[in-house]
Amino acid sequence: MPRTPRFTPAASVAMSALISASALVASLAASPAQAGSGPVVSVFAHGLDNPRGLKFGPDGNLYVAEAGPGGAQSTAGQCAQVVPPVGPYTGAETGGRISMVDPEGNVTTVIDTLPSSQTAPTQGSLRSGVADVAFIGNTLYGLLAGAGCSHGVTSLPNGIVRINSNHTATLVANLSAYQKAHPTAVVEPDDFEPDGTWFSMVAVRGSLYAVEPNHGEIDRITPTGNISRVIDVSAHEGHVVPTALTYHGNFYVGNLSTFPQPIGSSTVWKVNPGGQIKVDETGFNMILGLAFDSNDRMYVLEMSGNHHVPTPFTGRVTRLEPNGSRKIIADGLMFPTGMTYGPDGNLYVSNFGFGTPPGSGQILKIDLEHWQH
């Protein structure tokens, strides 16, 4: 049975395909890839630790979730663990981070005292921590994916935290407890995260919506901490590992799938607010980001295009035109893990999102504003 490429990401043998240190140094110094006549792609910010989801705040700055450096604390014997070879995890009470990037690309830390954890060394000690961020009004919220006892962390469960003005965090919703009390229809015993591995979050009409890949669900969370299920994706589609979530009149969710996977097996589904799901687009690979521009065009971020397993420098962004045609606008990305459309009309992508040394994470800017297409 194939294992879920959880993000962490907890993956498979593909993670052993990471590039050498010398190749990494050379790649960090090189210009990011762009596709043929596509828009200019440049490094907007750097020095991040496993960057994941990202959103622009009402102040015009970009906020980035970071998985952080992981940790060495073990909770073996205290609670149910993630089974080998992915687990057991080890973790740390701090190290998960949210950073702010100003319009000039300067990075400052908003908070770095959130949990960070990592898979077993045999799986590359791959990190998870803060998975995504979102704003309701002027209030910043973070989605925790690297917390909970099964991740070596006892101070906080996986959940939603509110970031306070004094750079502290307050737990708003305990998603670990919710998942344990409300299991999904499809559970893979040999591939199960007791605390979940939450990945994407969006704010819609005063509530937060989050997707969890390992169990396969989309949930609604109010600012007061009420949690309800929008849809059990696993009950409709099986163990497809839904990861990317965005909202554009309806919810759109893309999946990572399991490794190794048939080329083109990742899908984008449309989910209405009532929880009805239907296929919207097909033929992608390892989707980790979705976004819409001001002209209602969808952008799909693939971690590794046209590959059966995660492969370095094969990430790409594809634009879907209203007439149904598709155009790859950026490729050669290194394990990209998140994407957002900015108020300036450009796309921003988390690059070097996992499996690379501390501080190697980047935010790329894809300059759509000056691209005449």
C-alpha positions in Angstrom: 0.0 0.0 0.0 1.5 3.4 -0.9 2.2 5.8 1.9 0.9 9.3 2.2 3.5 12.0 1.3 2.6 14.0 4.4 3.7 17.5 4.8 6.0 17.6 7.2 6.1 16.2 4.3 6.4 12.6 5.5 7.3 11.0 2.2 8.9 8.0 0.8 12.1 7.0 -0.8 11.8 10.1 -3.1 13.1 12.3 -0.3 16.5 10.6 -0.6 16.8 12.3 -4.0 17.7 15.6 -2.3 20.4 17.6 -4.0 24.0 17.8 -2.8 25.2 20.7 -0.7 27.3 22.1 -3.6 24.4 21.9 -6.0 22.2 23.7 -3.4 24.6 26.6 -3.0 24.8 27.0 -6.7 21.1 26.9 -7.1 20.5 29.5 -4.4 22.8 31.9 -6.2 21.1 31.3 -9.6 18.1 33.1 -11.0 14.8 31.2 -10.5 13.4 29.5 -13.5 10.8 30.8 -15.8 8.9 29.1 -18.6 9.9 30.2 -22.0 8.0 33.5 -22.7 6.6 33.4 -19.1 6.8 36.2 -16.6 10.0 37.2 -14.8 10.6 35.1 -11.6 12.8 36.6 -8.9 13.7 36.0 -5.3 11.6 38.3 -3.2 12.8 37.2 0.2 15.3 34.6 1.6 16.7 33.2 4.8 13.5 31.3 5.8 13.2 27.9 7.5 10.9 25.5 5.5 8.4 28.2 4.4 4.9 27.0 3.8 1.6 28.9 3.4 1.7 32.7 3.0 -0.8 35.5 2.9 -0.8 39.3 2.5 -2.0 41.2 5.6 -4.2 44.3 5.7 -1.0 46.3 6.3 0.3 45.3 2.8 3.0 43.1 4.2 3.4 39.4 3.4 3.2 36.9 6.2 4.8 33.5 5.9 4.3 30.3 7.9 7.5 28.4 8.6 7.9 24.8 9.8 11.1 25.7 11.6 14.1 23.5 12.5 12.3 20.5 14.2 13.5 19.2 17.5 14.8 16.2 19.5 12.2 15.8 22.2 10.5 12.4 22.2 7.1 11.4 23.6 7.4 7.7 23.0 5.5 5.8 25.6 3.3 8.8 26.5 0.8 8.6 23.6 0.1 7.0 20.3 3.0 7.6 17.9 3.2 7.8 14.1 4.3 4.3 13.0 7.7 3.7 11.3 9.2 4.4 8.9 7.7 7.9 9.0 7.6 8.0 12.8 8.2 8.3 15.6 8.5 12.0 15.4 10.6 14.2 17.7 9.8 17.8 18.4 10.4 21.1 20.2 8.1 23.4 22.0 9.5 26.4 20.0 11.0 27.0 16.6 7.9 27.1 14.5 7.7 30.6 13.1 5.7 33.3 11.3 7.7 35.9 9.5 6.7 39.2 7.9 8.1 40.4 4.6 7.8 44.1 3.8 7.4 45.4 0.2 11.1 45.6 -0.2 11.7 42.0 0.8 13.0 42.6 4.3 12.1 39.8 6.7 11.3 40.2 10.4 10.0 37.7 12.9 6.5 38.0 14.1 6.7 34.9 16.4 9.1 32.0 16.7 7.9 30.3 19.9 5.5 27.9 18.2 6.1 24.1 18.0 8.3 22.5 15.4 8.8 18.7 14.8 10.3 16.3 12.4 10.0 12.8 11.0 12.3 9.9 11.8 15.8 10.3 10.4 15.2 7.4 7.9 12.6 9.8 6.3 15.0 12.7 6.2 14.0 14.4 9.5 11.5 16.4 7.5 10.0 19.3 9.4 6.5 20.6 10.2 5.5 23.5 12.4 3.3 26.4 11.3 1.5 25.3 8.1 -0.4 28.4 7.1 -1.6 31.9 8.1 -4.7 33.9 7.5 -6.3 37.2 8.7 -9.7 38.0 9.9 -9.8 41.8 9.9 -6.5 42.9 11.5 -6.1 39.7 13.5 -3.5 37.1 12.4 -4.1 33.4 12.9 -1.7 30.5 12.4 -2.4 26.9 11.6 -0.3 24.4 13.5 0.8 21.1 11.9 3.9 20.2 13.9 2.3 20.2 17.4 0.6 17.5 19.5 2.0 14.5 21.5 2.4 12.3 18.4 4.8 14.9 17.1 6.9 15.0 20.2 5.2 18.2 21.5 3.2 18.3 24.8 2.8 22.1 25.2 0.3 22.6 22.4 -2.0 20.4 20.2 -2.3 20.9 16.5 -4.8 23.7 16.1 -5.5 27.4 15.3 -3.6 30.0 17.3 -4.3 33.7 17.4 -1.2 35.9 17.2 -1.4 38.7 19.8 0.0 42.2 19.5 2.7 41.4 22.0 4.0 38.5 19.8 2.5 35.7 21.9 0.0 33.1 20.7 -3.3 32.0 22.1 -4.8 28.7 21.2 -8.3 29.2 19.7 -9.2 25.7 18.5 -7.8 22.3 19.4 -7.8 20.4 16.1 -6.0 17.4 17.5 -8.9 16.8 19.9 -11.5 17.4 17.2 -10.0 14.9 14.8 -9.8 12.2 17.5 -13.4 12.8 18.4 -14.6 13.0 14.8 -12.7 10.4 12.7 -13.1 10.5 8.9 -14.5 7.6 6.9 -11.2 6.4 5.5 -8.4 5.7 7.9 -5.1 4.1 6.8 -3.8 2.2 9.9 -0.2 2.0 8.5 -0.2 5.7 7.5 -2.0 7.6 10.2 -1.2 10.8 12.0 -3.0 11.0 15.4 -2.7 14.8 15.5 -3.1 15.3 11.8 -0.8 17.2 9.4 -2.8 20.3 8.6 -1.7 22.2 5.4 -3.8 25.1 4.1 -6.1 27.7 5.6 -8.3 30.5 4.3 -10.5 33.1 5.9 -14.0 33.5 4.5 -16.8 35.7 5.9 -15.4 35.8 9.4 -14.4 32.2 9.8 -11.3 30.1 9.1 -11.4 27.0 6.9 -8.6 24.4 7.0 -7.7 21.3 5.1 -6.0 18.2 6.6 -4.3 15.8 4.2 -3.8 12.7 6.2 -7.3 12.2 7.4 -8.8 14.0 4.4 -11.1 16.7 5.6 -12.0 20.4 5.3 -13.2 22.0 8.6 -14.7 25.4 9.6 -13.3 27.1 12.7 -14.8 30.3 14.2 -12.8 32.9 16.0 -14.3 31.7 19.2 -13.1 28.1 18.6 -16.2 26.3 17.4 -15.2 23.6 14.9 -17.4 21.9 12.3 -16.8 19.7 9.3 -17.5 21.1 5.9 -16.7 17.9 4.1 -15.1 14.5 4.7 -13.2 14.3 1.5 -12.1 10.8 2.2 -15.7 9.6 2.2 -16.2 10.8 -1.4 -12.7 10.4 -2.9 -10.8 8.0 -0.7 -7.3 8.6 0.6 -6.3 11.3 -1.9 -4.4 13.6 0.5 -6.0 17.0 -0.1 -3.5 19.8 0.5 -4.2 23.1 -1.3 -7.2 25.2 -0.4 -8.5 28.5 -1.7 -11.8 30.3 -2.0 -13.2 31.9 -5.1 -17.0 31.9 -4.8 -16.6 28.3 -3.8 -13.8 26.4 -2.2 -11.2 24.8 -4.4 -9.1 22.0 -3.1 -6.1 20.2 -4.8 -4.5 17.0 -3.7 -1.0 15.7 -3.4 -1.9 12.0 -3.8 0.3 9.1 -2.6 3.7 8.1 -3.7 4.6 6.7 -6.2 1.8 8.2 -8.3 0.7 8.0 -11.9 1.6 11.1 -13.9 -1.3 13.5 -14.0 -3.2 11.9 -11.1 -3.7 15.1 -9.0 -7.0 16.8 -9.2 -8.7 20.1 -8.3 -12.2 19.8 -6.9 -14.8 22.4 -6.4 -16.5 22.3 -3.0 -19.5 24.5 -2.3 -20.2 25.9 1.2 -22.7 23.1 1.8 -20.0 20.5 1.4 -20.9 19.2 -2.1 -17.8 18.2 -4.1 -17.2 17.7 -7.8 -14.1 17.5 -10.1 -13.1 20.9 -11.5 -9.7 20.2 -13.2 -7.5 17.1 -13.7 -4.1 16.2 -15.0 -1.8 17.7 -12.4 1.0 16.3 -10.2 1.4 16.9 -6.4 -0.6 20.0 -6.0 0.4 22.2 -3.0 -1.0 25.6 -4.0 -4.0 27.2 -5.7 -4.8 30.8 -6.4 -7.0 33.0 -8.5 -6.1 36.4 -10.1 -8.3 39.4 -10.5 -9.4 38.1 -13.9 -10.7 34.9 -12.4 -7.9 32.7 -13.8 -6.8 29.8 -11.7 -3.1 29.1 -10.9 -2.0 25.7 -9.8 1.3 25.0 -8.0 2.8 21.6 -8.4 5.6 20.4 -6.2 7.0 18.1 -9.0 5.5 18.2 -12.4 5.5 15.1 -14.6 7.2 12.9 -12.0 6.1 9.8 -10.0 7.9 10.9 -6.8 9.1 14.3 -5.5 12.0 15.3 -7.6 14.3 18.4 -7.0 13.8 21.4 -9.3 10.7 20.2 -11.1 8.1 22.3 -9.3 6.0 24.6 -11.5 3.1 27.0 -11.7 0.4 26.6 -14.4 -2.2 29.1 -15.4 -5.6 28.0 -16.6 -7.3 30.3 -19.1 -11.1 30.7 -19.3 -11.1 29.0 -22.7 -9.6 25.9 -21.0 -6.1 26.2 -22.3 -3.1 25.9 -19.9 0.2 27.6 -19.8 3.2 26.8 -17.6 4.4 30.2 -16.4 7.2 29.1 -14.0 9.1 25.9 -13.7 12.3 24.4 -12.3 11.2 25.3 -8.7 12.7 23.5 -5.8 10.0 21.8 -3.7 7.6 24.7 -3.6 5.0 24.5 -0.8 2.7 27.5 -0.9 1.3 30.2 -3.2 -0.7 33.4 -2.9 -1.9 36.2 -5.2 -0.8 39.6 -4.0 -2.6 42.9 -4.0 0.0 44.1 -6.5 -1.2 41.6 -9.1 1.7 39.2 -8.8 2.1 35.7 -7.5 4.2 34.8 -4.5 5.5 31.2 -4.0 7.3 29.5 -1.1 10.4 27.8 -2.5 12.9 25.4 -1.0 10.0 24.5 1.3 11.4 21.3 2.8 14.4 19.0 2.8 17.1 21.7 2.5 19.4 23.3 5.1 18.2 25.9 7.7 17.8 29.4 6.2 17.6 28.2 2.6 13.9 28.9 2.2 12.8 31.6 -0.3 9.8 33.5 -1.4 9.6 33.9 -5.2 7.8 36.7 -6.9 6.2 35.8 -10.3 5.8 39.2 -12.0 2.4 38.9 -13.7 1.8 42.7 -13.6 4.4 43.4 -16.3 3.8 40.2 -18.3 1.8 41.0 -21.4 -0.1 37.8 -21.8 
